[in-house]
């Protein structure tokens, strides 16, 4: 029996992952710790909130006393750490929150895990003791027109958000090399899919379209992102978590590079088909706004390591995945 602490399980990726994990591993017990800030919502957990192998705990990853209690009471033997402040715009306006949650929170989790799992460095007192940290491709900075991020790409974060995630990655790495903690790190590209918060690009386009409001696109709209369906991300995390390749980092990317303006046009075209306006197209609502400070030009991930060593590959075609995502949001807004 694995007793796994999932942090941030009421958020977008975390809640999708818990749904996936509970279905695939009915013998695992999941303890879901989430502070329920604006991005973590109880409605994201409605599919599993009463599942017999799921326990929800409202609390802060920076609360060391609470973490010790959770580990002791539930014999926690693994951690999958999603909890993070993640919106770049918010990090520009309030970087202190990102330092607190993403750096101090990750350190607190690592330190509590160390004290519960190791008698001393490299000497375990629990059967598993796996610490899997979920990170982002933004730690690598910005790419030019060519090339891809690999696991060997030097870190060059350009926003307070990416700097805080890079710092947390380094802390996780240090606990493996210094103490022997069984750590894993995955760095993903931009996720999309059901349950994503409305502040993110794709949900923003959908929501603004349906409300008849201006659809804001930063700068010239030519910033490029690699898009990964959240289910493909969950499958990648699953493979890495069970790989036993401790101390390793794996990149998870969707191989779907699109400019922001292309994404806006794709979403609007699908909405024109699924929910047409009385006149014109949703594309008429697209508006260019002042660019974000320090806006990285291009991200793109090379997932070769994950594909060749663990057999992962993305299953979602982007156009199928984005249509499914839009249909989910249309159903949500109708209800």
Buried (B, 14 or more C-beta within 10 A) or exposed (E): EBBBBBBBBBBBBBBBBBBBBBEEBEEBBBBBBBBBBEBBBEEBBEBBBEBEBBBBBEBBBBBBEBBBBBBEEBEBBBBBBBBBBBBBEBBBEEBEBBBBBBBBBBBBBBBBBBEBBBEEEEEBEBEEBBBBBBBBBBBBBBBEEEEBBBBEBEBBBBBBBBBBBBBBBBBBBBBBEEBBBBBBBBBBBBBBBBBBBEBBBBBBBBBBBBEEEEBBBBBEBEBBBBBBBBBBBBBBBBBBBEBEBBBBBBBBBBBBBBBBBEBBBBBBEBBBEEBEBEEEBBBEBBEBEEEBEEBBEBBBBBBEBBBEBBEBEBEBEBEEBBBBBBBBBBEEEEE
